[in-house]
Amino acid sequence: MPLLVQHELGLEQWGWLQTPEGDGMLDLLARATDEVTGELERYKDLQQEAAAAENYGLSKHYQQVRNTIRGRLLLGFLGSRNILPKYGFPTDVVEMKTSHLTLPEASKVELQRDLRIAIAEYAPGSEIVAAKRVWVSAGLYKQPQKDWPTYHYAVCAACGRFHLATGTEDLGTQCQACGESLRTHQRLQGEFIKPEFGFVAADKPRASGEARPRRGFASRVYFAEYAPNASGAATETEPAVVPEISGASVMVEQRYSRFGRLVLVNAGPRGRGFQVCQTCGYAQPAPEPRPVGARGRGKPKRQTHPHLLKGHECTGVMKPDGYHLGHDFLTDVVELRFAGPHVAANNDGLWRSLVYALLEGAAQGLGIRRDDLDGTLYRYTAGLPPAIVLYDNVPGGAGHVHYIAQELSLVLATAYKRMHHDCCGPETSCYECLRNYRNQPYHDILQRGLVRDFLATVMAQSSPPRNGG
């Protein structure tokens, strides 16, 4: 290894074990250890409290969640916590099981996906074509003596701030950014489980034909927080001004972190989630809710359905309100903030368009594969523009957004050139400028002309990019 690189990594003094940024090997191991022991202790206390209250069903649930935490695959867990590299080394892979079926094709089919993709493609009711048959997802695989941890979340309808809490924490009723109620829109909140054991295919797959299979329900990614270090302290630094692209009209700030926590949520049809059997894992899209005041609303009830693996009838409890499906992961993020007299705080079309303009500019200008990048918005305070969060689209990160932070001038210049191309009307967008398959929920608000004009203002006050733009 070159001497310069050895000095940079601190090999001689073993500085790579502990760093001021808290991302040394021992720092990461301490963080992961504290996370696991903290979760186990919390669920142990809840289990004892439930048992003391003679709620033995809830006590059993907490015991099985502890079993899940203890039984997680070590390599996958270390990779998801930035201790082992995950780029090109998939560890969050789950399967839709077909081995329980008696069909000859079942033993030949291997339906595996990264969990972030499986949450959408393998969601209950979704259809997958393989071996000339259409396989339908019938539910979530449930390992014996284990259960899924649950998380509560809500998206503020007024400002879009994402809120997250584990199933044992209080989510609160008001938005932390603008103070609005989080309970006004039922489809923007829910309880999700992480289907880390995989999914199960339904019996009797049908022969494939000309009809297109039923697709899964779209998932959305949210920025949740910067994960704290082992001592509970914040890991991120304060945003710093980027002088070469800041001026009187627009000031730009940025910060980079290896510990951005992203959450992917599949809320199911119209945000109603999925009814999941707590005994066998059988699941189905939740039906329309009953009218307010209807008998039995919100109470778990027993529904007869086929046991996913054994074939006989199962009478396990299914939650009427429905669970959503979710997955959280740590990755590299760069956060950008814009301020100044030419910055509109509440123009969601501008900020969503800017997210995808910057991603296209980074992919083209820096030679990064577009699928390895993604972005979202996060609002800290009402009345101020939301922060733009660009992230490596791989758990554990790959260093791409760190490169973006170093070459932000070039990224902006390349994005502006792309938006300046007259591929569509300025009041709309197309697949040549801003649109792609994954940002379909925002196609109606993406505007090439809006972000082009904003980038022109920024470029007019910036220094030429180092690589020539």
N, C-alpha and C positions, 0 to 999 in steps of 0.2 A: 504494500500500500504506500503511495507517495507520502513523503514527510509532511507536506502541507495539509493533506487530508487527515493524517494522524493527529496533527496539532488541532485541527478544526474539531475533530471528534473527541479530543481529550483522552487519547488512548494511554499516553505515558502516565498521567496522574489519575487514571480511571475516572475521569470526569464524566464519562457517559453514563455512569451508574446513577448519579444524582446531578441535576442541573438547576439553575435559578428559575427556569421556566416550568419546572416540575414535570418534565417529560423524559427523565432518565429511566433506565431499566428498573432501579429500585423504587423510584417514585411511582411508576406505573403499577408495579407489583403491590405496593402499599395501598394504592387507590383501589385496585381490584379486590384485595384482601378485605379492606374496610367495607367495601360495598357488599360483599357476600356475607360477612359476619354480621353486618348491620341488618341486612334483610332477614337472615335466619333468626336473629334475636327478636326482631319486630314481629315476625309471624309466630314465633314461640310464645311471646307475650299474648298475642291475640288468641292463639289456640287455648292457652290457659284461661283467659278471660271468658271465652265462649264456653269452655267446659264448666267453669264455675257457675255460669248462668244456665247450665243444663241445656245449652244449645249444641247438642252433640253433632248435628249435621254440619254446622259452621265450623266447629272444632275439627272435624275430620277434613274439611276443605283446607283449612290452614295447615294441617299436618301434611296433606298431599302437596300443597304448594312448596313447603319446605323440602319435601322429597324431590320436587322438580328442580329447585335451586341447587341442591346437593348433587343431583345426578346429571347436570349439564355436561356435555362433552368438553373436555379441558381445552383442546385445540381451538374449538369454535369460540369458547368464552374468551380465551386470551387474544384471539384475533379481533373480536368485537370490541375489546378494550384497548386497542392500539399497542398491545405488547408484542404480538406476532404480526408480521406483514400479511395483509389479506389480498393485496392486489394480485390478481391472477391465481389466487389460492382460495377457492370457494370453501367456506365452512358453514354458511347459513343455508345449506341446501336441504330441502324437505321433499318428501315423496308423496304422490297420491297412490296409495296402496291398491294393488289389484290381485295380490297373491292369494287373497281369501276366496277368490272366485274359482269355479270349476272349469271355466272355458279354457280350451287349449291355448288361446291367444294371451290369456292373462299372465301366464308364466314368462312370456316373451316380451311383455311391455314393461318399459321402465319410464315412468313419468316423474321426472325430477326437475325442480326449479329452484333458483335462489328464492329465499323466503319473501323478499320484496316483490318478486314477480308472482310467486305462488299465491299471495294474498288476494290478487286480482284474478288470475287465471284458474285457480283451483278453488275459488270460493264456492260454497254450497249452491248447487243449481247450475254451475258453469259446465260447459261441455268441451271436451278435448278429443281431437281425432288422432288415432294411433292404430296401427295394424289393421287398417280398413274398417275400424269400428269407432263409434262415438261413445266415449266414456263420460259419464255424468258424475260430478262430485256430489256425494251423498252426505258428507259430514267431515268432522275433524277426528283424527286418530287420537285416542286417549290411552295413554300408557297406564298399566295397573299401578295403583297406589300413588299416582301423581295427578296433579291438577294444574290448570293454567292460571298464572298470576293475572290479575285484572288491573286495569288502569281507567281512571276517569279523565275525560277531556272535554273541552268546550272551545269553540271559536266565537269570538265576539262578533255579533252581527253588525255592530256599528263601525268598528275599526279593523277587524280581522285579526286581532291578537290571539295567539294560541295559548291555551292554558292546559296544564297536565298535572295529574296527581296519581299516585299509586292507589290501589283499591283500599288502602288503610289510611289515606290522608284526606284532608278536607280540601276540595277544589275551590270552595268559595262561591259566592253568588254574584259578585261584581267583577267587571273587567279591571285588571290591574293597570291598564293604559288609559282608558277613558271613563271608567266608573259605571258604564252601562250594565244592565242586568245580563247575566249569562243564561238566564232561563227563558228568554222570550221566544227563541226559535229552537224547537225540539230537534230539528234536523241538523243543527250545528253543534250538537253535544251528544255524549253517549258514554258507554262503558265498553272498552275493547279488551279482547284477550289476544295473546300472542300464540298462534297455532304452531308452536315450535316442534310438535311431534309429527306434523304432517297431516295429510287428508286421506279419505277413503273413498274409493269409487263405488258407485251403486251397482247392484246386481243387474244382470241382463243388459249389457251394452248393445246398442242397435247397430245395424250395418250402416256405414257411411253412404250418403247419397249426394244429390246435387244441392240440397239445402245447406246453407251455412250454419255451423254449430252456434249455439247460444254462447255469447261472449260473457266474460266475467264483468263484474261491476268495477267502475273506475276507482282508483285509489288516489289520494292526494298526500303530498309531503309537506310537513310543517317544521319550522325551526322551533325547538322547544326551549333550549337553554344552553349555556356553557357549563359542562359538567364540572363540579367542584373537585379540588384535589383531595388527597387522603385526609387532610385535616379539616375539610369542609370549606376552605377558603376558595375564592374565585381564582380561576386559572387564566383568564384573559386580561390583557392590558387595556388601558383606555385608548379609544380611537385617536389616531394621529393625523394631522392635516397633511395632505399630499400637495406640496407647494407647486409642483410643475403643472398641475391641472386646476389649481384653485385661483380665484380672483374675486373682484368686486361683485360680479354677478352671481357666481356659484362657488361655494366652498365645498371641497370634497375631503372627507375623512375616511380612513380605513383602519382595520385591525385584522390580524390573522391569528387563528387558533387551531390547535390540533384536536380540540376537545368540544367541537360543536355537536350537540345532540339533536338528531333529526328523528321525526316520528312519521311513519307512513300509516295511513288509516284508510280502510275500505269500509264505508258506512252502509253498504248494501243498497238495495233498491229504495230510492227516495229517502235515504238516510234512516231507514227503519231497522237496519241490521239483520241479524240472523238468529232464529231460535235454535238453541243448542241443548241437546240432552246432556245432563250432567252425569249420566251413568255410562252411556255407550258412545257419545259424541255425535249421534245423528243430528243433522242440522238442515234447516230450510230457510229461505228468505222469509222474514217476518211479515205477516199480513198487515193490512191497514189497521190502525188502532181503533178500538171501540170508542163510541161517543163518550164524552165526559158524563160520569154518573152511571154508566153501565155496570152491571154486576160483574164482579170478578176481575175488573181492570187492574193490571199491575201485580196480580197474585200468581205465583208459580203454580202450575197445574200439571197433572199427569196426562200425557197424550200417548195413546198406543201407536207404536211405530215399529218397523222392523229393526232388530238389533244389527248394527253395522257389520259385525264380524261373525256372529253366531247364527243369524238367520231367524231365530224365534222372536216372538213379540217382546218388546221392551217397554216398560211403563215408567221410565225415568222422568224426572222433573225437567221441564223446558221453560225457560224464562220468557214470559209473554212479550216483554218489551224488546227483547232481542239484543244480542251482543254485536258489536262491531269487531272487525279483525284489524290488528295493528302490529307494528314492528318498530322498534327503536334501535338506533345504532349511532356510534360515534364516528366522526370523520373530520377531515380538514375543512375549515371554512374561512372565507374572507368576507368581512362585513364592510359595506360601503354606506356612508351617510352623506346626504346632500343638503345644503342649506344656503340661503341667500334670497335676495329680492326676486329672482327669476325662478324660484322653486315653489311649485304648488303642492301644498301639504296633503290634500285629500283627493288628488287626481289618480285614482286607482289604475285607469287606463295607461297613464304615463309610466307609472312605476312598474306595472307588469310588463309593459312593452320594453322598458329599459332593462329589466332582468334578462329577457331573451335576446335583446340586441347585444348586451355584453357577453353573453354566452356564445353567440355566433361570432362575435369579434374575437373572443379568446380562442375559439377553435380554429378560426381561419388565420389569425395573426400569429399565434404561437404554435400552430401545428399540433394541437391537442385533439384527440378523438372526441367528437361532440357528445357521444353517449357516455363519456367518462366525466361529464360535467352536468350540473343542474343548479337551479337556484329557486329562491322563494323570497317572501317579504316577511318582515317582523316589525311590529310597531311597539315602540317603547312608551311614548307619551302622546296623548291626543293633541292635535293642533300642529304636530311636527310631521315631516315626511317619514314614511316607514323606512327602516334600514333594508338594504338589499343584501341578501345572504347568498353568496355563491359557494357551492360545496363540491368536493370530489364525490362523484356518484359511485363510491365503493366504500364499504365500512372499513375504517382504519385509515382511509386516505391514501393518496398516491403522490402528493406533492404538487398537483396541478394548480390549485388555487394559490399556493405559495408563489408559484411562477407568475400567476396573474397579478398578485400584489406587487411583485417586483417590476412588472412591465405594464402597469395600468395605463400609461399614456398610449402605448402601442395598441392595447386592447380597445381603448376608446376611439382611436383614430381608425382602426379597422372596422369597428362597429358603425362608425359614421359613414364610411365609404359604402358599406353594405346597405345602410338605410337610405343613402342618397340615390341608389339605383332605382329607376322608375319601373319596377316590376309589377306594381299594382297601384290602385288609388291611394293617395296619402291618408285618407280617412279610414282605411282598412289595412289588411295585411294578407300575406300569402305564404306558401311554403318556400318561396325564394328569399324571404326576408326574416320573418319572425315565427311563423307557424311550424309546428312539427306534431308528430303523433301524440307525444306525451303532454303537450300543453293544450289539448283540445278543450278542456273546461274554460279556457280564457280566450278562445279564438274571437269571440264577439267583441272583446274590449281591446284587443291588440291593434295599435295604429302605427303604421310606419312613419307617417308624416309628423305625428306628435313627438315621437322619440327622436326623429331626425332633427327637428328644430331645437330640441333641448340639447342634443349632442353638439349641434352647431354652436350654441352659446358657450358650452364648455370648451370646445376646441378653439374658439376665437380668443380665449384668454390663456390657453395652455402653451407650454414650450413644445417644440418638435420632439416626437418620440425618439429615443436613442437609436432604434433600429430603422429609422427612416419612415415608418408608417406604411 
